[in-house]
Amino acid sequence: MQERRKWIDVSRGLSIILVVLGHSGNELIDDYLGWFRMPLFFLVSGLLFKSVMPDKYISWALKRIRMFMIPYFAYGIVIAVLVAAKLRDPLSVPHDIWNLIYGGTVLGGWYGVFWFITCLLLVHLLMGFLTRYPVKVQAAAVLMSYIAAHFVSMTPLAKVDIPWNADVALMAIAFFFLGYSFKAQLAAGLERGIWFIPAMLISAAAIVLDKEQILMFKMDMKMKVYTQPVLDLIIPLACVLVVLQLCYWISRWPISSALAFLGTVTITIMYLHIPINIVLKYGLGLEYGSFVFTLAGVLLPLGAAWLMSKSSLLTMLFLGQQGFGRKEKIQGKLKAAG
């Protein structure tokens, strides 16, 4: 149980680093990370998901909405005030708050990652509802969602700003479902290392074919760029399996504890890495590359999360149920399991 929890947290820690790195401005890095960084996040989230009893669904859903949306608006309002101060335009605050309410692709710049939170919430709510049905029904619903997502992507609907990126949730639930439904098989496969070589070969072949312009593969979940229904599942999944296998092996090393801890404080890094780098680069006029962008985007939000954890009010508003590290929660679960 402890090893399972650790490799999942290691993968979450690596995932958030890849998200920050992908936003660093290097187009080549962003293109290739785009193949799998969001599928990885959704699949790992599925690994941690538990079924919901039908009679508990409404109360569970309300609790889940509070858990996601309180930090969403807390960070959003703070950023809106900072943007207004920078623009010297107080009227930008209600405009930005309206965009936060609408969500999805209308949010960019300082709010570039906010789409992911509402999309993930919708996936949770949909998957929580589906768990009352047999696995075959769940799989059929997810398949229909996957087909619908590609229909949206390949039609003019792709350019429509859907609230909360609900149309992207149709795609994201496929990876979430795989993590939720095959968590035991995935863990067993990682323990034996059976996925690594096939997944590595598929990933390497895709990269080579892409570089040679034989196979022009691209995935951008936020912007609904996925137009190859078969490869849009195979290539990201192969890349994800490579990353998860590496995380599983890394989790056996003592040094992995730092990465595992990072995986328990992803929320602040997710929300703040772009605003912090905007302030450093455009507010203070600092010039730096992808490495410093990633370092600043991880460490400075981590410091902010530590400071906020000293206040119960700030913890509730900005850190939510995740808190700062989940040490006590993990230990409690381990004791209960033992």
Buried (B, 14 or more C-beta within 10 A) or exposed (E): EEEBBBBBBBBBBBBBBBBBBBBBEBEEBBBBBBBBBBBBBBBBBBBEBEEBEEEEBEEBBEEBBEBBBBBBBBBBBBBBBBBBEBEEEEEBBEEBBEBBEBBBBBBEEBBBBBBBBBBBBBBBBBBBBBBBEEEEEBBEBBEEBBEBBBBBBBEEEBEEEBBBBBBBBBBBBBBBBBBBBBBEEBBEBBEEEEBBEEBBEBBEEBBEEBEEEEBEBBBBBBBBEBBBBEBBBBBBBBBBBBBBBBBBBBBEEEEBBEBBBBBBBBBBBBBBBBBBBBBBBEEEEEEEEBEBBBEBBBBBBBEBBEEBBEEEEBBBBBBBBBBBBBEEEBEEBEEEEE
